[in-house]
Amino acid sequence: MPKMKTRRGAAKRFRTTSKGKIIMNHAYAGHIFTKKTAKRKRNLRHTTIAHSVDVPRIKRMILS
């Protein structure tokens, strides 16, 4: 049976920390910034840790 291929779209969007947590960028940071407050836009610039429910699915996509 051949090796599993990594889902390249997911590999470009997520990365893992040394302890195995999944780091990702915030959503809603692409356009229409006029209605968003400065605080909200500033916080969207930073990365976040993926929710624990999503981690097994993301790991299957990027570590396979």
N, C-alpha and C positions, 0 to 999 in steps of 0.2 A: 504494500500500500504506500502511495507517495506521501511525502511530507505535507502538512497543512500549510497553506499560504497565509501570510499575514494580510489582514485587510488594510490596505495602504491608506485609505481615508482615515481610519481610526488611528493608525500609527502616527499620522501627522498631527492629530488633534490631542492625543493623550500621551503622557509619559509617566513612568513609575519613579517613586522615590527609592532610596536605599532600603527602606523598611517595607516596601511593597505597596504603599498607598498610591493612588492614581491622581495625578495632577492634571488639571484641565483649565482652559480659559472660560470666562463667563460668557453666557449667551446675552443677547440683546445689546451688543456693543458694536454693531455694524453700521447703522445709519439712523436717521431721525433723532438727532441729538438735541434739537431745540426744545423739546418737551421734557428732557431729562435734566434733573438738577446737577449742579457741579459736583456735589458729594457723590451722587449716584454714578456719574461718569468716571469720577476718580476711582471709586471702588471697583468698577467694571474692568479697569486696566490690570488689576492684579489677578493672579491665578487662584484657583480654589481646589479643594480636595473633593473628589467625586463621592457621592452618597454611597453608603455601604451596600444598598440594595443593587446598585448598578455595577459594582466592582467586579463580580464574577463574569458578567457578560462582557465588560470592557476587556478584562484580562484574556478571555477566550479570543477576542478579536485581535489583540495586539501581540499576544505571546504565543500564538499558535504557529 
